[in-house]
Amino acid sequence: MKSNRLTLNLAGLKLANPTMLASGILGYSAETLEGIVAGGAGAVVTKSVGLKPRAGYANPTVVQVECGLINAMGLPNPGIDEFVKEIRQAKKVLNVPLVVSVYGFSEEEYAAVSKKAADAGADALELNVSCPHVKETGSEIGQKPETLSKVIKKVKAAIDKPVFVKLSPNVTSIADIAETAAKAGADALTAINTVKAMAIDPETSMPILGNKLGGLSGSAIKPIAARCVYDIYERVKVPIIGCGGIANWRDAIEFFLAGASAVQIGTAIATKGSSVFRAVSRGIDAYLKRKGFKNVGEIVGLSHRC
Amino acid sequence: MRLLDYHIVANKLRTTQIQNIKTETSTVKTFTFKDELCAKAKPGQFLMLWVPGVDEIPLSILDVQKDGTVAVAVKRVGEATGALHNKQTGEIIGIRGPFGNGFTMKKGKVLIVAGGTGVFPLLFLSRKIKPKTARLIFIIGAKTREDLFFLDEIERLCGRENVVASTEDGSYGIKCLASESLELLLCKERFDVIYTCGPELMMRKVLDSAEKYGTALEASLERLMRCAIGLCGSCVVGKYRVCRDGPVFNGQQLIEVRAEFGKSKRDFDGRKIPF
């Protein structure tokens, strides 16, 4: 939907509305991303892609729990050399910014994959330093300030596109990590990735996920994510992209008030379909109009004044 | 309402005991168990079956009973199906589902084209649709006689004269492909609808024939499944998610994705691999 109240400039990216597809949901192909954009997303983030192809974990990879899903996909992806074809195709067919999510097992890998993604046309990169279930990447990078800093600096040196950093809630102080990321040059911070979790079946006494451990998403983590955004906003100046359990406009507004400039939606697509983006945008617009705001930017961090 | 935002009732994993195991052939066994949700499934829908500690696999539903009994037929093809074949009555499995859209029930003259294990959901469909049809012809094809699964039951249900069986090695019925039996039939007689399930190369030929003779088509596709609720993207064909938008697609949809249908599928790492 088009409304001046919804437009924003996110670290240099022009978005027609502040709703984005979260990484890991669909996002293998240009065609599925097209469907998400048709549903009203203001920007899309691809599945995380690495240097080499990865098959991911054995099923079950997703288990439904009260108020959310626990997943341990294991970063399945075709590798950047194959994925650049989808990036190029996506750039041809999408009329919204394309953010490519990237992971690596070393700072060099993060930089190499980011470079290839940027060269293929990605409008921005989102560094996955927060996947909670793959060893030696994801949160194992994002939980160590020194390593995280090196990764961000290496990527920033390799490309001249905006670099988003997606943070893990599975840390003692997400604000400390956010500060590290911002100092290292992150152009925006996405908060949060999934919360480390598991589910065990009583009858067989077995952990259900193939990988045993996974990450919890959905409405169960919304209050955690809102608190993380709030904490980060107190400490850093770079834009924050709120993510975690957002399913309707009220959820989105809550994140803006906590300090987010944009929001990402993922799990809610399972129940609401891709039109969830349009529904959330419409709700945000109506709220802004009712409250007399001219643009969504005016309510970012408003709860901190209270 | 909040709680419902992420809650897909059918997606919650339930554990249940295997009630009965019937050996159909040297490679296929039928497993029955109680599950109230899947017992309400329509032909063409599928479930996710968890073999604890091994894997979780998509299976089309073979039959359901009013008392909550569900049957799935499983061919031994790999680790998960092998582990399931080794299970005994009373052992525990996990179930999610039913998922997907299922076949739409059409009336009139109905033609079914089944290849290999593709017969499982089509046998379920035949049982439900038979009373509504003016004529029901069941084409069944396989590599060899032993892989013409449930042939006796199909002949009992449809009448022997309405079953066209073929094998690639000529060990039973006509020595040809199911798609060739279809072509022979369509050039003589007009049907209102074709339902098909089986190897995708076969279904691709069925689509070509359906287009040529202007016959409505519904085909049930198989892809790698993970989440089964339309999120992970593992099963996408073109713009469609097989788990959520399918697994049954009509001829028009298949034409839209003809660059992939019968040509390639996605592997575990998301790469397209040719059939």
Boltz contact constraints between the chains, C-beta under 6 A:
constraints:
  - contact:
      token1: [A, 25]
      token2: [B, 231]
      max_distance: 6.0
  - contact:
      token1: [A, 26]
      token2: [B, 233]
      max_distance: 6.0
  - contact:
      token1: [A, 28]
      token2: [B, 233]
      max_distance: 6.0
  - contact:
      token1: [A, 28]
      token2: [B, 270]
      max_distance: 6.0
  - contact:
      token1: [A, 31]
      token2: [B, 238]
      max_distance: 6.0
  - contact:
      token1: [A, 31]
      token2: [B, 239]
      max_distance: 6.0
  - contact:
      token1: [A, 32]
      token2: [B, 233]
      max_distance: 6.0
  - contact:
      token1: [A, 32]
      token2: [B, 236]
      max_distance: 6.0
  - contact:
      token1: [A, 35]
      token2: [B, 239]
      max_distance: 6.0
  - contact:
      token1: [A, 53]
      token2: [B, 269]
      max_distance: 6.0
  - contact:
      token1: [A, 54]
      token2: [B, 269]
      max_distance: 6.0
  - contact:
      token1: [A, 55]
      token2: [B, 268]
      max_distance: 6.0
  - contact:
      token1: [A, 55]
      token2: [B, 269]
      max_distance: 6.0
  - contact:
      token1: [A, 56]
      token2: [B, 268]
      max_distance: 6.0
  - contact:
      token1: [A, 58]
      token2: [B, 55]
      max_distance: 6.0
  - contact:
      token1: [A, 59]
      token2: [B, 55]
      max_distance: 6.0
  - contact:
      token1: [A, 59]
      token2: [B, 56]
      max_distance: 6.0
  - contact:
      token1: [A, 60]
      token2: [B, 50]
      max_distance: 6.0
  - contact:
      token1: [A, 60]
      token2: [B, 56]
      max_distance: 6.0
  - contact:
      token1: [A, 61]
      token2: [B, 226]
      max_distance: 6.0
  - contact:
      token1: [A, 62]
      token2: [B, 227]
      max_distance: 6.0
  - contact:
      token1: [A, 64]
      token2: [B, 11]
      max_distance: 6.0
  - contact:
      token1: [A, 64]
      token2: [B, 12]
      max_distance: 6.0
  - contact:
      token1: [A, 67]
      token2: [B, 6]
      max_distance: 6.0
  - contact:
      token1: [A, 68]
      token2: [B, 6]
      max_distance: 6.0
  - contact:
      token1: [A, 76]
      token2: [B, 268]
      max_distance: 6.0
  - contact:
      token1: [A, 76]
      token2: [B, 269]
      max_distance: 6.0
  - contact:
      token1: [A, 76]
      token2: [B, 270]
      max_distance: 6.0
  - contact:
      token1: [A, 77]
      token2: [B, 270]
      max_distance: 6.0
  - contact:
      token1: [A, 78]
      token2: [B, 269]
      max_distance: 6.0
  - contact:
      token1: [A, 78]
      token2: [B, 270]
      max_distance: 6.0
  - contact:
      token1: [A, 78]
      token2: [B, 271]
      max_distance: 6.0
  - contact:
      token1: [A, 82]
      token2: [B, 271]
      max_distance: 6.0
  - contact:
      token1: [A, 201]
      token2: [B, 15]
      max_distance: 6.0
  - contact:
      token1: [A, 203]
      token2: [B, 15]
      max_distance: 6.0
  - contact:
      token1: [A, 203]
      token2: [B, 92]
      max_distance: 6.0
  - contact:
      token1: [A, 204]
      token2: [B, 52]
      max_distance: 6.0
  - contact:
      token1: [A, 204]
      token2: [B, 92]
      max_distance: 6.0
  - contact:
      token1: [A, 206]
      token2: [B, 52]
      max_distance: 6.0
  - contact:
      token1: [A, 206]
      token2: [B, 53]
      max_distance: 6.0
  - contact:
      token1: [A, 218]
      token2: [B, 6]
      max_distance: 6.0
  - contact:
      token1: [A, 219]
      token2: [B, 5]
      max_distance: 6.0
  - contact:
      token1: [A, 219]
      token2: [B, 6]
      max_distance: 6.0
  - contact:
      token1: [A, 247]
      token2: [B, 5]
      max_distance: 6.0
  - contact:
      token1: [A, 267]
      token2: [B, 6]
      max_distance: 6.0
  - contact:
      token1: [A, 270]
      token2: [B, 229]
      max_distance: 6.0
  - contact:
      token1: [A, 270]
      token2: [B, 231]
      max_distance: 6.0
